[in-house]
Amino acid sequence: MSALNKLAILLSSGLILAVPLGLAQKKDQEPAQGQPPHNLTQQADGHWSANKQPEKAEGFEVHTVKPGDTLWDVTKQYLKDPYLWPQVWEMNPSVTNPHWIYPGDNLFIKKMVVVNTTSEPAPPSQSEAQEPPAPPALSKPSTQTPGEATPAEAQSATPVPFPAASQSDVYCAGFFSTIDIKPEMTMVGGEESESKSLHSDRDIIYVNKGTSSGIKPGEEFLILRHVRDFGKYGPSFAAARSKYGHYYQDIGRVRVLLAHENSATAEIVFACEEINVNDFLVPNEQRIIPVSHGETTFDKFAPPNNKTTGKIFMTKEFRQLVGNGQIVYIDVGQKQNVQLGDYFRIVRRLNSSNISLFNKSDYRRYRETFEIVGELVVLRVEANTASALVTVSTEEIAVGDGLELE
């Protein structure tokens, strides 16, 4: 018998509901997923949905649906048990079909706590009450040092892993590739193209492929941009293109609303930056968010470890100097055994531009001297390059700074 049939759920308002109540009926009433609804309407806040915007409710937490959310995920996040999703659906009568919730929809959730439903033990009889208690058993003297955590306490104190980057960092990082991707599906315009040329979140756009190419309503696609004109950003960036391949910027993600034979209408559900005509679409892919290596002390003077080394050869925004929280591209990848989630120290060696003014004439004597100026985590790996996020910086991080795998 599952835990749902053994436990009762106490709502924070004080009402007690038995979990099995109505679940069987709810399952019978659950509609099939079916085709995506076509009767989408624009809500007051601008997002599109087939569900009516619910009225505000006292005592409920509000979750705003993000791209990729499902009732299963939302229930797991708030109630810690995804199998309680029918109760979350029941709390939100505005959701007509639990299979179809839309970014921007508000879901109301009342947190639940588990209570013990076993009956209280009967009071002891008079004879039992009058019986003198047995003397306590002698216990062995404790060998635990005062203030030392017990094994149970030590286990509970184990830090919980947390993401090293955000969804935006991962889906907006961009990448270098030796493959010249040939655009087949491109954006050809938007619902408001007559008044604007740049499009962003919740805008409606048109693409040049439809049902004849297998496009279906509900499908999601990533939007990429092939950056070719590097020269305007400086000679160092032009050299990066010739050496490391084709540079593709991540621009956003769209969901198809309506598909015709040779075209389709889609909604921008996530935008990294403004989306232009001729930006092209590729099938959506699930990208992994790396896990942080925890609360470690950043060691600015750690000795070399003789592991994989490389350098930063370009930054996402074509800047020479960046800082914490910004995207950079490094010249090591799969062929150098670099993996998603790897951490690198950012190393800067002394040279004529950063050595003391009093030692510029003999800086070559100190070529082996270096300092660690930051740290980065790998978000995406290609053959000989990788996209990474700067997680620590003690000063500005520069194009050309070296790397050492931790």
Secondary structure, 3 states (H helix, E strand, C coil): CCHHHCCEEEECCCCEEECCCCHHHHHHHCCCCCCCCCCCEECCCCCEECCCCCCCCCCCEEEECCCCCCHHHHHHHHHCCHHHHHHHHHHCCCCCCCCCCCCCCEEEECCEEEECCCCCCCCCCHHHHHCCCCCCCCCCCCCCCCCCCCHHHHHHCCCCCCECCCHHHHHCCCEEECCCCCCCEEEEEECCCCCCCCECCCCEEEECCCHHHCCCCCCEEEEEEEECCCHHHCHHHHHHHHHHCEEEEEEEEEEEEEECCCCEEEEEEEECCCECCCCEEEECCCCCCCECCCCCCCCCCCCCCCCCEEEEEEECCCCCEECCCCEEEECCCHHHCCCCCCEEEEEEECCCCCCCHHHHHHHHHHCCCEEEEEEEEEEEECCCCEEEEEEEECCCEECCCEEEEC
